[in-house]
Amino acid sequence: MAGVLNIRTGTKLSMALDVPVGQEPQFNLICTFARSLDESAFLISVPMQGGKALPLDENQKLLLRYGHGEETLILAGYADDIVKEGLRHYWKIRRVTEQRQFFQRVDERMKVALGIDYVQDTWPVNFDGIIEKEQGMSLDISAGGLALYLNRVFQIGEICEVTLPHIGTSEEGKGCELVAAVCWSREAPRGSIYRHICGMQFRYEDEAERERVVSYLSYLKKKYRL
């Protein structure tokens, strides 16, 4: 995360809902930057659509654009709460990333619930001298990484090992262990059996490991018709 945003209060932001691969986002919503809360969160005015307040969807990724020309920046994040200050209401946005220009995802993202084991080598060992893995549930996954529901709090930048589960009997569906870096983290939506959700980026050892995951995901897509 790049630190507290250098945006003035009252700055107009163009907003778009994130879109699937191959589609261009439509920056047809307008909101106003209110203020930063910390390095990972800030407030915006409630966006309007068709003269009505846009409903808050905690699972919808948002793109927020500001600046001009080569200095145009795009923030990405999720609205996870409504904050009331006096007579005004704001959305609290939890940042995910910031880029100078919009780019399409290189890897297709698939929404699929998989039991994902994860572990860090810094965790304490049990009585048998083994570090026990914990299990979360994927929200979506691509060759670039995954979004994972889990009950442990991770800090941005932390490294862990994740295990993709074995799917079916084919060699293509054979599970594998990958190193991943946490790139965003927030509380899970109300009602979830998990307390948190975080985004993880795979850190491949070499191109062969990446191709192994691409093959795994291709098999997953075909098997479950994703």
Buried (B, 14 or more C-beta within 10 A) or exposed (E): BEEEBEBEEEBEBBBBBBBEEEEEBEBEBEBBBBBBBEEBBBBBBBBEEEEEEBEBEBEEBBBBBBEEEEEBBBBBBBBBBEEEEEEEEBBBBBBBEBEEEBEEBEBBBBEBEBEBBBBBEEEEEEEEEEEEBBEBBBBBBBBBBBBBBBEBEBEBEBBBBBBBBEBEEEEBBBEEEBBBBBBBBBBBBEEEEBEBBBBBEBEBEEEEBBEBBBBBBEBBEEEEEE
